[in-house]
């Protein structure tokens, strides 16, 4: 079921420089669900997953990349969390975070995608 969803979601990805970027807001996902989906997506070569979900007024984010994809997910997460008035972090290959400005979730993900495109 998770792999089916990953295939469906990755089909909506956009080539960006040398990587395929999957940037999506998914409703009703907890942090663990976002992390599992991101992990499934980045099993594909040159893929970056920029995923978010709303939980009431709060926003959750998980950013991940395949080993051969560019970008520092920790840096992107910190930038996105500023937009959400929250916090987050992690490793260069996977980071998670969130904030209290769920209405700005799509903006934060789009900003991360633009930042990634500008660095590749």
Backbone as a chain_set.jsonl record, in Angstrom:
{"seq": "XXXXXXXXXXXXXXXXXXXXXXXXXXXXXXXXXXXXXXXXXXXXXXXXXXXXXXXXXXXXXXXXXXXXXXXXXXXXXXXXXXXXXXXXXXXXXXXXXXXXXXXXXXXXXXXXXXXXXXXX", "coords": {"N": [[0.825, -1.194, 0.0], [1.915, 1.275, 0.845], [4.017, 1.536, -1.008], [2.542, 1.664, -3.375], [1.267, 4.117, -3.013], [3.519, 5.752, -2.927], [4.465, 5.498, -5.544], [2.325, 6.668, -6.905], [2.363, 9.297, -5.836], [4.968, 10.068, -6.543], [4.742, 10.242, -9.25], [3.792, 12.727, -9.626], [5.939, 14.299, -9.404], [8.461, 16.786, -10.152], [10.92, 17.358, -12.544], [13.976, 18.845, -11.626], [16.675, 20.484, -12.329], [19.187, 18.299, -11.706], [17.721, 16.483, -10.303], [14.68, 14.726, -9.373], [11.975, 16.261, -8.038], [9.66, 15.831, -5.544], [7.185, 17.555, -4.321], [4.819, 18.034, -2.035], [1.692, 18.677, -0.339], [0.064, 16.811, 1.958], [-2.943, 15.691, 3.259], [-3.97, 15.013, 6.632], [-1.831, 13.444, 7.698], [0.373, 11.924, 9.976], [3.558, 12.578, 11.584], [5.159, 10.277, 11.436], [3.955, 8.84, 9.349], [4.432, 10.585, 7.19], [7.203, 10.432, 7.159], [7.654, 7.731, 6.528], [6.552, 7.629, 3.928], [8.19, 9.493, 2.599], [10.645, 8.157, 2.82], [10.125, 5.915, 1.227], [9.797, 7.151, -1.256], [12.374, 8.211, -1.781], [13.836, 6.004, -2.303], [14.072, 5.757, -4.94], [16.315, 6.65, -7.503], [18.036, 9.795, -7.593], [16.015, 11.41, -6.394], [14.117, 13.79, -4.592], [12.202, 14.362, -1.748], [9.813, 16.528, -0.598], [7.739, 16.919, 1.748], [4.625, 17.673, 3.35], [2.166, 18.135, 5.982], [-0.982, 18.982, 7.46], [-2.067, 19.517, 10.807], [-4.607, 20.361, 12.325], [-4.121, 23.599, 13.396], [-1.444, 23.415, 13.181], [1.583, 22.632, 11.368], [3.343, 20.018, 9.704], [6.485, 18.81, 8.547], [8.493, 16.821, 6.378], [11.521, 16.313, 4.899], [13.449, 14.688, 2.483], [16.13, 12.988, 0.738], [17.432, 11.053, -1.987], [20.484, 9.118, -1.918], [22.064, 9.9, -4.119], [21.073, 12.333, -4.871], [21.027, 15.939, -4.999], [21.45, 18.56, -2.482], [20.905, 19.828, 0.842], [19.039, 18.637, 3.256], [18.67, 19.365, 5.9], [19.372, 22.102, 5.986], [17.439, 23.129, 4.184], [15.132, 22.45, 5.641], [15.361, 24.009, 7.97], [15.089, 26.577, 6.885], [12.462, 26.383, 5.849], [11.014, 25.984, 8.202], [11.266, 28.444, 9.44], [9.505, 29.976, 7.931], [7.158, 28.804, 8.767], [7.059, 29.558, 11.369], [8.23, 27.855, 13.255], [10.19, 25.021, 14.225], [12.913, 22.851, 13.349], [14.962, 20.189, 12.037], [17.762, 18.077, 11.19], [19.473, 15.602, 9.36], [21.762, 15.835, 6.507], [20.556, 14.182, 4.58], [17.961, 13.617, 5.477], [15.371, 15.345, 7.13], [13.204, 16.703, 9.646], [10.384, 18.629, 10.793], [8.353, 21.381, 11.921], [5.637, 23.712, 12.474], [3.61, 26.456, 13.716], [2.1, 27.741, 11.822], [0.15, 26.675, 9.837], [-1.267, 27.532, 7.627], [0.611, 28.499, 5.93], [1.924, 26.38, 4.848], [2.044, 25.237, 2.18], [3.396, 27.312, 0.912], [5.869, 27.238, 2.283], [6.881, 24.751, 1.456], [7.023, 25.135, -1.32], [8.901, 27.185, -1.392], [11.142, 25.813, -0.413], [11.517, 24.022, -2.525], [12.15, 25.807, -4.602], [14.513, 26.894, -3.577], [16.135, 24.631, -3.557], [16.248, 24.12, -6.324], [17.64, 26.369, -7.165], [20.136, 25.862, -6.173], [21.145, 23.764, -7.565]], "CA": [[0.0, 0.0, 0.0], [2.801, 2.428, 0.901], [4.73, 1.653, -2.28], [1.571, 2.135, -4.37], [1.101, 5.55, -2.811], [4.773, 6.398, -3.316], [4.487, 5.549, -7.01], [1.329, 7.66, -7.307], [2.845, 10.619, -5.456], [6.177, 10.406, -7.299], [4.324, 10.582, -10.605], [3.525, 14.163, -9.65], [7.21, 14.985, -9.198], [8.914, 17.694, -11.192], [12.373, 17.381, -12.721], [14.549, 20.125, -11.229], [18.116, 20.324, -12.465], [19.604, 16.901, -11.816], [16.901, 15.647, -9.416], [13.224, 14.748, -9.467], [11.499, 16.808, -6.773], [8.266, 15.565, -5.208], [6.811, 18.553, -3.318], [3.371, 17.838, -1.862], [0.99, 18.785, 0.932], [-0.823, 15.659, 2.106], [-3.814, 15.929, 4.412], [-4.204, 13.976, 7.632], [-0.678, 12.558, 7.906], [1.214, 12.189, 11.13], [4.975, 12.691, 11.234], [5.685, 8.956, 11.067], [3.431, 8.528, 8.021], [5.191, 11.39, 6.225], [8.57, 9.91, 7.104], [7.623, 6.462, 5.785], [6.327, 7.932, 2.517], [9.411, 10.118, 2.086], [11.659, 7.099, 2.691], [9.778, 5.1, 0.055], [10.049, 7.952, -2.458], [13.797, 8.416, -2.049], [14.458, 4.756, -2.751], [14.298, 5.972, -6.37], [17.511, 7.458, -7.743], [17.94, 11.241, -7.869], [14.71, 11.909, -5.975], [14.009, 14.579, -3.37], [10.823, 14.431, -1.262], [9.508, 17.67, 0.262], [6.364, 16.568, 2.102], [4.051, 18.344, 4.502], [0.803, 17.792, 6.363], [-1.585, 19.852, 8.471], [-2.716, 18.912, 11.965], [-5.268, 21.529, 12.884], [-3.417, 24.838, 13.074], [-0.012, 23.121, 13.091], [2.092, 22.034, 10.134], [4.459, 19.072, 9.824], [7.292, 18.678, 7.336], [9.582, 15.851, 6.272], [12.297, 16.461, 3.669], [14.426, 13.603, 2.335], [16.705, 12.869, -0.601], [18.179, 9.842, -2.315], [21.925, 9.347, -1.741], [22.675, 10.543, -5.288], [20.381, 13.599, -5.157], [21.685, 17.089, -4.371], [20.72, 19.332, -1.49], [21.042, 19.564, 2.269], [17.672, 18.679, 3.779], [18.706, 20.079, 7.166], [19.341, 23.536, 5.667], [16.112, 23.425, 3.622], [14.142, 22.354, 6.713], [15.468, 25.179, 8.846], [14.492, 27.702, 6.149], [11.011, 26.178, 5.779], [10.435, 26.148, 9.538], [11.166, 29.88, 9.708], [8.256, 30.4, 7.298], [6.052, 28.259, 9.562], [7.264, 29.987, 12.756], [8.45, 26.641, 14.032], [11.58, 24.597, 14.238], [13.172, 21.515, 12.842], [16.326, 19.928, 11.619], [18.07, 16.678, 10.942], [20.713, 15.294, 8.646], [21.73, 16.285, 5.11], [19.703, 13.334, 3.744], [16.574, 13.613, 5.962], [15.105, 16.268, 8.226], [11.78, 16.895, 9.922], [10.095, 19.788, 11.614], [6.984, 21.859, 11.839], [5.386, 25.04, 13.008], [2.213, 26.763, 14.056], [1.472, 28.501, 10.734], [-0.242, 25.679, 8.828], [-1.763, 28.2, 6.418], [1.768, 28.811, 5.086], [2.599, 25.113, 4.552], [2.34, 25.129, 0.745], [4.42, 28.326, 0.637], [7.149, 26.754, 2.818], [7.35, 23.661, 0.593], [7.395, 25.736, -2.606], [10.14, 27.919, -1.152], [12.21, 24.805, -0.329], [11.738, 23.506, -3.882], [12.868, 26.861, -5.339], [15.861, 26.975, -3.023], [16.846, 23.451, -4.059], [16.48, 24.319, -7.759], [18.657, 27.409, -7.325], [21.44, 25.36, -5.726], [21.599, 22.649, -8.408]], "C": [[0.868, 1.256, 0.0], [3.535, 2.618, -0.42], [3.799, 2.124, -3.393], [1.393, 3.639, -4.252], [2.36, 6.302, -3.233], [4.866, 6.527, -4.83], [3.522, 6.617, -7.506], [1.825, 9.082, -7.029], [4.061, 11.009, -6.289], [5.857, 10.74, -8.748], [4.035, 12.056, -10.761], [4.799, 14.974, -9.452], [7.603, 15.821, -10.399], [10.425, 17.597, -11.337], [12.904, 18.777, -12.404], [16.06, 19.986, -11.272], [18.453, 18.861, -12.65], [18.751, 15.965, -10.97], [15.424, 15.756, -9.766], [12.717, 15.171, -8.092], [10.008, 16.522, -6.624], [7.924, 16.487, -4.042], [5.3, 18.525, -3.171], [2.924, 18.157, -0.444], [-0.019, 17.647, 0.954], [-1.653, 15.86, 3.369], [-3.847, 14.721, 5.349], [-3.064, 13.006, 7.855], [0.034, 12.925, 9.193], [2.674, 12.187, 10.683], [5.544, 11.354, 10.78], [5.212, 8.543, 9.677], [4.154, 9.305, 6.929], [6.601, 10.829, 6.049], [8.628, 8.604, 6.312], [7.448, 6.712, 4.291], [7.572, 8.564, 1.893], [10.502, 9.073, 1.873], [11.395, 6.227, 1.475], [10.076, 5.858, -1.24], [11.536, 8.026, -2.789], [14.556, 7.106, -2.261], [14.732, 4.826, -4.25], [15.474, 6.929, -6.542], [17.162, 8.916, -8.022], [16.584, 11.831, -7.508], [14.831, 12.669, -4.659], [12.529, 14.643, -3.012], [10.702, 15.598, -0.289], [8.035, 17.543, 0.617], [5.908, 17.31, 3.345], [2.635, 17.891, 4.75], [0.325, 18.779, 7.422], [-2.193, 19.003, 9.582], [-3.373, 20.061, 12.711], [-4.552, 22.785, 12.433], [-1.915, 24.623, 12.913], [0.338, 22.451, 11.772], [3.245, 21.099, 10.469], [5.179, 19.003, 8.493], [8.272, 17.521, 7.478], [10.225, 16.064, 4.906], [13.323, 15.339, 3.633], [14.96, 13.598, 0.911], [17.393, 11.521, -0.744], [19.671, 10.147, -2.152], [22.587, 10.081, -2.908], [22.006, 11.862, -5.674], [21.08, 14.746, -4.422], [20.832, 17.692, -3.26], [20.967, 18.874, -0.07], [19.66, 19.737, 2.895], [17.603, 19.417, 5.11], [18.607, 21.588, 6.934], [17.968, 23.927, 5.121], [15.042, 23.414, 4.707], [14.189, 23.58, 7.608], [14.859, 26.417, 8.183], [12.967, 27.583, 6.129], [10.358, 26.416, 7.136], [10.378, 27.607, 9.962], [9.866, 30.424, 9.131], [7.054, 29.976, 8.135], [6.088, 28.712, 11.018], [7.39, 28.774, 13.671], [9.914, 26.308, 14.076], [11.698, 23.18, 13.725], [14.617, 21.379, 12.444], [16.527, 18.446, 11.388], [19.408, 16.542, 10.263], [20.635, 15.835, 7.214], [20.795, 15.456, 4.224], [18.254, 13.251, 4.218], [16.441, 14.549, 7.155], [13.601, 16.369, 8.426], [11.591, 18.083, 10.843], [8.643, 20.184, 11.472], [6.867, 23.242, 12.43], [3.906, 25.282, 13.195], [1.478, 27.545, 12.976], [1.097, 27.568, 9.584], [-0.737, 26.327, 7.543], [-0.618, 28.549, 5.462], [2.532, 27.551, 4.655], [2.984, 24.993, 3.079], [3.434, 26.118, 0.347], [5.801, 27.849, 1.097], [7.735, 25.654, 1.94], [7.797, 24.21, -0.762], [8.713, 26.496, -2.493], [11.323, 26.947, -1.083], [12.541, 24.255, -1.713], [12.506, 24.524, -4.727], [14.32, 26.958, -4.873], [16.716, 25.814, -3.52], [17.194, 23.628, -5.534], [17.586, 25.344, -8.005], [20.057, 26.929, -6.963], [21.955, 24.223, -6.59], [21.985, 23.142, -9.778]], "O": [[0.602, 2.196, -0.749], [3.66, 3.745, -0.901], [4.21, 2.895, -4.259], [1.371, 4.353, -5.254], [2.272, 7.375, -3.831], [5.301, 7.559, -5.34], [3.849, 7.382, -8.413], [1.719, 9.961, -7.884], [4.177, 12.163, -6.701], [6.622, 11.447, -9.404], [4.029, 12.585, -11.873], [4.746, 16.2, -9.345], [7.138, 15.592, -11.516], [11.145, 17.74, -10.349], [12.347, 19.776, -12.859], [16.661, 19.431, -10.352], [18.052, 18.247, -13.639], [19.026, 14.766, -10.922], [14.977, 16.732, -10.368], [13.0, 14.509, -7.093], [9.2, 16.917, -7.465], [8.326, 16.232, -2.907], [4.577, 18.943, -4.075], [3.658, 17.945, 0.522], [-0.859, 17.539, 0.061], [-1.11, 16.168, 4.429], [-3.763, 13.572, 4.916], [-3.309, 11.843, 8.174], [0.27, 14.101, 9.467], [2.983, 11.837, 9.544], [6.331, 11.306, 9.835], [5.979, 7.962, 8.909], [4.456, 8.759, 5.868], [7.122, 10.761, 4.936], [9.545, 8.397, 5.518], [8.118, 6.081, 3.474], [7.961, 8.205, 0.781], [11.204, 9.101, 0.862], [12.327, 5.841, 0.77], [10.554, 5.269, -2.209], [11.916, 7.914, -3.954], [15.781, 7.108, -2.383], [15.529, 4.048, -4.774], [15.601, 7.906, -5.803], [16.125, 9.221, -8.611], [16.059, 12.668, -8.244], [15.542, 12.256, -3.742], [11.694, 14.942, -3.866], [11.403, 15.649, 0.721], [7.174, 18.007, -0.13], [6.686, 17.548, 4.269], [1.977, 17.338, 3.869], [1.121, 19.337, 8.178], [-2.75, 17.931, 9.342], [-2.78, 20.658, 13.609], [-4.39, 23.019, 11.235], [-1.192, 25.55, 12.547], [-0.494, 21.793, 11.145], [4.021, 21.35, 11.392], [4.56, 19.124, 7.435], [8.811, 17.274, 8.556], [9.55, 16.0, 3.878], [13.99, 15.068, 4.632], [14.332, 14.13, -0.004], [17.867, 10.931, 0.227], [20.077, 11.305, -2.238], [23.564, 10.804, -2.71], [22.344, 12.445, -6.705], [21.655, 14.545, -3.353], [19.651, 17.375, -3.119], [21.205, 17.695, 0.191], [19.175, 20.859, 3.043], [16.584, 20.033, 5.419], [17.842, 22.271, 7.613], [17.396, 24.934, 5.539], [14.146, 24.258, 4.706], [13.145, 24.126, 7.963], [14.191, 27.212, 8.845], [12.263, 28.565, 6.364], [9.27, 26.987, 7.211], [9.523, 27.976, 10.768], [9.197, 31.241, 9.765], [6.055, 30.692, 8.208], [5.245, 28.302, 11.816], [6.743, 28.687, 14.715], [10.774, 27.183, 13.979], [10.729, 22.423, 13.673], [15.394, 22.332, 12.507], [15.576, 17.665, 11.391], [20.354, 17.274, 10.556], [19.565, 16.243, 6.762], [20.291, 15.964, 3.223], [17.388, 12.853, 3.44], [17.273, 14.553, 8.063], [12.822, 16.15, 7.498], [12.499, 18.489, 11.568], [7.815, 19.423, 10.97], [7.853, 23.859, 12.831], [3.068, 24.438, 12.879], [0.343, 27.97, 13.191], [1.658, 27.659, 8.492], [-0.635, 25.726, 6.474], [-0.865, 28.863, 4.297], [3.654, 27.644, 4.156], [4.133, 24.679, 2.765], [4.301, 25.793, -0.465], [6.79, 28.033, 0.388], [8.943, 25.622, 1.705], [8.829, 23.797, -1.29], [9.542, 26.449, -3.401], [12.388, 27.228, -1.633], [13.71, 24.046, -2.037], [13.406, 24.153, -5.48], [15.236, 27.089, -5.684], [17.883, 25.997, -3.863], [18.312, 23.321, -5.949], [18.373, 25.203, -8.94], [21.05, 27.516, -7.393], [23.075, 23.754, -6.388], [22.393, 22.349, -10.627]]}, "num_chains": 1, "name": "protein.A"}
